[in-house]
Amino acid sequence: MTDCKPLATPAALTQPVTSSTEDFDNPTQYRRLVGALQYLTITRPDLSYAVNRLSQFMHTPTADHWALLKRVLRYVKGTATHGLRLTTSVSADIHAYSDSDWAGCPIDRKSTSGYAVFLGTNLVSWVSHKQRTVARSSTEAEYKGLADVAAEVTWIASLLRELGLHSGVPPTLWCDNLGATYLCANPVFHARTKHVEIDFHFVRDKVTSGEFLVNFVSTKDQLADIFTKPLPGPRFAALRDKLNVASHPPCA
């Protein structure tokens, strides 16, 4: 695919992942390429959602999955000089964005969660993954996503304290679901969330103790949106820029 036509996004809006077509005739090649792309996500957070989605079908890839993989390669072709940019930051505060696409998988109706953790102005941790259980509401899906990023931020804050670099300011978690935001500060179990597993509720303990702040952010300002679903080209490019993925001149 050296001479392939580049694309503006790694995932198509109108091409859902299914498992209904014939098996791909070279699954080893599929696994090898997806494995290589997994390494690329270490410096390319903009690929996280697409690569995570492809990784879910390593055992029995189909012709449709192979077509989706080639789309990612066409996107990489057009952004070969892009990478994660790290710059000097005047702040050492931790900010994290958490988002979930409720019941986004058409196969098992599980939700996809994603988060982006910033240390000052630099992106230091990010994830796109499918939740292990089916969420019965968007609030539950978003709350589970908050629990995941809370665990990650707890580890990052602990590491910074050991290094003597923690600013002392409580990390701020940003979520675009009001129900999940209220649930973090409300000790009362609502009828629609009382079935949520206990291990997800530790985020409320963090908020109650003052270790974390959980604030609402509008969907248009939700940076983690890029980790949960396919996006139109302009929206994808705007979020990619905000994640500090930028084009660098090729090495001499």
N, C-alpha and C positions, 0 to 999 in steps of 0.2 A: 504493500500500500504506500510505497514511497511517493508515487505521483497522484495520490488520491486528492479529491477536492475537500478542503477544510470545511468544518462546520462551526457555528457560533456557540453551540451548547453540546454537552456530552450525552444528554438524555432527551428524547423526544416527548413532547406533550401528548401526542395522539397515538403512541405506540405502547400500550400496556404490556407488562410481562405476563406471559401465560405459559402453561405447560401442556398445551394441546396439540402441538405440531410434532413432526417426526424427529427422532433423535438426530443430533449432529453426528456426521460420519467420522469426525476426528476429535473426540473429547479430550485427548491428551494435549492437542494444540490449544484448545480453548482454555484448559486449566493452566497451561504454561503462560499464556498471554495475560490471563486474569491475575496470576501470581506476580507477574512483572509489574502490572498496573498497581497492585497493592503496595509494592515498594515505592512507586512513584507518588502515592498519596502522602508519603512522609513529608514532601515539600510542596504538594499540590492539593490543598484542602478542597479546591473546587471540583476535584474528581471523586470525592469521598462517597457521595450518594450513588453515582452511577456504578462505581466499582463495588460498593457494598451490595447493590442489587444484583450485579452479575455473579458475585461470589455465592449467592444463595442457591445457585444451580450448578455447582461444580460437579455434583454426582451424576446428573443426567442432563447435560446441556442439549438444547434443541436448536434447530435451524434459526428460529426466532431469536434465541439468545446470542447466537453467533452474529446475527445482523446487528443486534444492540451493541455487541462488543466492537464490531467494526466502526460503528458510529462514534464510540469513545475514541478509537484510534484516529478517526478523521478530525475530531476535536483537538486531540493532542498534536496532530500534524500542524494545525493552525496556531497553536500556542506553545510551540516547542521551546521558546525562549522565556516562558513564564516560570516564576518560582515564588516562594514565600520570601517577602522582604522584612528584614529585622532592622530597626533603627533605634537610636538612642531615645529613651523616653524620660521625661521629667517626672513622671508619676510611676509609682510601684503598686498602685491600687489594682485589685482584681475585679474584673467585670466579666460576667458570663451570660450568654444568651442561650435560651433553651426553647425548642419548638418540637411539635409532634404533628404528624399527618394522620389523623384518626382513621383507622380501618382502611389505610391506603393500599394495602396489598389485595388485589382482586382474587388471590388464590385462597388465603386463609383468613383474610380480614384483620390481620394484625396491623398495628400502627408502626410507623417508622419515626424514630426519635433522632434528634441531632442537637449538638450543642457546640458552642465556640467560646473558649475561655481566653480572655485578654489579660496580660500583665502590662499595665500601662496602655500603650498604644500597639503593643505587639501581640499577635496571635500565638499562643503557646500550646494550646491543646484543642482538639476538635474530634468529633465522632459523628458517624451516621450509622445507625443500626436498627434492626427490627426488634420490637419489644417481644419478650418471651411469652406473654399471655395476651389474650384478646381483651381490649378495653371496651367497657360497656357505654362509655360516654367520652366526649372530647375532653371534658374536665379530667377524667381519670387518665387518659392518654397523656395529657400535658403534665399532670401531677407526677406520673411515673418518670417522665422526661426530666422534671425538676429534681427528682430524687437521684437520678443518674448523674446530673451535673453537680449536685450538691456533694456527692461522694468524691468526684474528681477535684472540685475546688477545695474540699477538706484536705486532700492529699497535697495539693499544690501549696496551700497556706502552711501546712505543717513543714513541708520542705523549705519554704522561705524562712520560717522561724528558725529552723536548724542552721540555716546559712546566715542568719542575722540580717535578712533582707526584707522582712515583712514590714509593711508600712504601719501596721496597727489599726488600719481602717477596715471594718468588716466588709468582706466581699459582697458585691451586689449581683443578684441573679435577676435577669430580665425575662419575663414571660408574657406572651400576647394573649393569654386566656385568663379572663377575670375570675372565673370559677376556681381555677387552680391557684391563682394568686391569693384569693380570699381564704382558701382551704389551708394554706401554709400558716396563716395567722389566727385561724379560728379553731379552737379546741373541740368544737362540737362536730360530731360525725353527721353529715348529711345523708339522707336516705340513698342518694345515688352514689355515694362513695364509701359506705360502711363495709362493703365487700372487698375493698382494696386491701391487698396484703399488707401486713403490719410493717414489713421491712421498708416500705415506701414512706412511712410516716416519720422517719427520723429527720426528714427535712424540716418538719414542724418544730422538732426539738431544737434544731439549730437556730431557727428564727426566734423561738421563745427565749433562748439563752442569749440572744444578741450577737451570735457568731455570724449570721448571715442577714442580709436584707433582701427581700423579694419584692420587686416592683413590676408594675405593668408597663409594657411597651406596645405601641401600635404595630399592627402586622406589617405595615410598610417599612418600619424601622427594625424589624426582626431579622437580624443577621443570620440566625440559624436556619432560616427558611430554605437556604440553599442545600441543606443537608437532609431534607425530608421529602422532597418531591421534585419532579422536573419543572423547570421554569422557562418562561419566554426569554428570548435572547437579551433584550434590554435589561430586564430585571436580573437575570443571571449575571450579566457583565457588571451591573452596579454593585451587587453583593460581593462579587469576586474582588472588586477594587477595595471594598470596605474591609475585606479579610486580609488585605495587604498582599494579594497575589498580583504581581506586576511583571511586566516584560523587562528582561535584563539583556544587555548587549551580549552577543556570543563571545566566548573567550577567544583570545588570539591564538 
